[in-house]
Amino acid sequence: MGNLAANYGEAIAMILFVIGFANLLLHPNLIKKIIGFNIMDSGMYLFLAEKGYINGRVAPIVVDGVTDVNKYINPIPSGLVLTGIVVSVSVTALMLSLTVRLYKRYHSLNLDEISKQLKKEGL
Amino acid sequence: MEFVRNFPAISILACMFAAIISSGLPRKVGRVVNYSLIVLVGILSLTTFIYTLNLGESVVYVMGMFPAPWGNEIRFGVLESGMALFFSIIMALSMWGGRHKMKDEVATDKEFLYYVLVDLLFSSLLALIYTNDLFTAYVFVEINTIAACGLIMIRQNGRTIEAAVRYMVMSLLGSGLLLLGIMMTYDITGHLLMSNIKEAIATIPPTGGYVEPLLIAITLMVIGLCIKSALFPFHSWLPDAYGYSTVSSAAILSSLVSKGYIFLLIKIFYRVIGFDTIANSKILNVLFIFGLIAMISGSLSAIKENDIRRMIAFSSVAQIGYIYMGFGMGNEFGMIASIFHILSHAATKSMLFISAIGLTDVSHGSRKFIDLTGSAHRNKVAGVGFLVGSLSMVGFPLFSGFISKLQFMDVASALSYSKMLPALIVLGISTILNAIYFMKTVLRIYTPLEKMGANRAQADVATNTVASRVGINGVVVEPDFILFKNEKIYGIVIILFIALNVALGVCSNSIIAWIKTGLEMFS
């Protein structure tokens, strides 16, 4: 329990991840699915950012000539977050464009509804 | 010969550049670029394969000259380069086999995008095969997903867009879990390069409280990749995605894309975690059970299906189950059998998709079984292709499917009773189920043409609906024939597929020896 309180940031990140995951998996509405996906990814970035930061240290940019390793944090997790954001932005754009296509065709955002219409079409 | 070390990196980069260039080229040039790219990658992979075979150990190629813990690495041995060679062969055959359908399936002004997507997909597959860095693997997994989604939806109708959405949703869930697993592993070990992670994992003390988080991280990665490669409970997106996309896409998706993820999983097993650690954990048992369920349920769904392409797609679910069952056997021989099955399934499934399109072509484009009656007489090459594919899937001697089934049986019979009995029983049942739906189809497509008249009463109904769908209202159209000389490229592709299948079946000993050396170099 003590560990959980000390790492509350990670705990929140995991809760966000699960909320997003469940939304992406279970919600029939496409827009809410995409929102869920973004919440899920944000949870992961929060987790990574939380893991990458060490209290009392600063970003690894040398000012005042301090080169002691113990003064700085590891920059790689932040770099990973950036890469992850790029990936999730492009995936979100793709999903949104697919949603637009489906909405123009079937005038619905509900994936189950669209499946029903498809069955009626008999394609 | 030192220059050969650059070839894997060159082939990945060449694919990416080809994708970028093709987006500005007219479609015919794009097609030429795409085909020559596949051939080029095939030649480069062959050279690398021979080089590593002579060298006898795997080669670490440092990207950008940054040394190990910081830089990015490519690592290749016999298995990786051989796999890349095999993938390029399948890719080339799938693209050529679906070429004549391209103008029906893809709008002409969108066709250049198809080649961009295929180039991108190929680069990500090669990167998944060669990379030695977990995060790079994740990025290329995402590129792979996006490109595959494009390949599904490039044929514009409601079905494919819906299939693409479902595919994206499941894939995003999978890659989310994969990324979380990679992050946790990074958090525990402090490394992203696979070999370094393995060293760090070996030093983790069993009592430090790090063992359980590591287990969770491994589980997350495994589940993520299982979702993406459509293991049993996660296969709901698969039949639509494979069944309604263009024929080349279906062949590439079923035979290569899912295999890329499985190859990454093998890599994680061997190079990140170490096979002994994973074999001692209970994860493989879970994979074993789900693999068994997939073998049965995939085949049952395929039997119920009334649409030839969806039937082949459901058969993929069963075959993925075989591969995971091989992992679940928990020893090196099971792994070898699984890798052989990856090859065999990739060669056979793409052939089935390509031949199925030839059969539906001579049945007014209908994919219902009733319209396919006797179609093998109308398109002989496609009929033979489908026959060989079916026999191979069922496990007829001489073809590749027989060897992989034999391998699985062989490995299973040496296991402990608790695993041997279910494995053998399910293998038997699954073979029978395979035989039911494949032989049913083969019998139907080989029904003699004279009997067609007797079936005319029922066929009329079906043909009418098809005819009205293509716009010839109410007119019963006589079945059309496609001869070898009309579609030479298609015929040659089918013949090459058959040759590949027989080669896999006949030269199985040397292929298994190759996989064995590859796995030894792997870890």
Interface residues (C-beta under 8 A of the other chain):
Chain A: F17 G20 F21 L24 L25 L30 K33 F37 M40 D41 M44 F47 L48 K51 I76 P77 L80 T83 G84 V87 S90 V91 L94 M95 L98 T99 R101 L102 R105 Y106 L111 I114 S115 Q117 L118 E121 L123
Chain B: F135 V139 E142 T145 I146 C149 M153 N157 G158 R159 I161 E162 A164 V165 R166 M168 V169 L172 L173 G176 L179 L180 M183 Y186 D187 L192 Y244
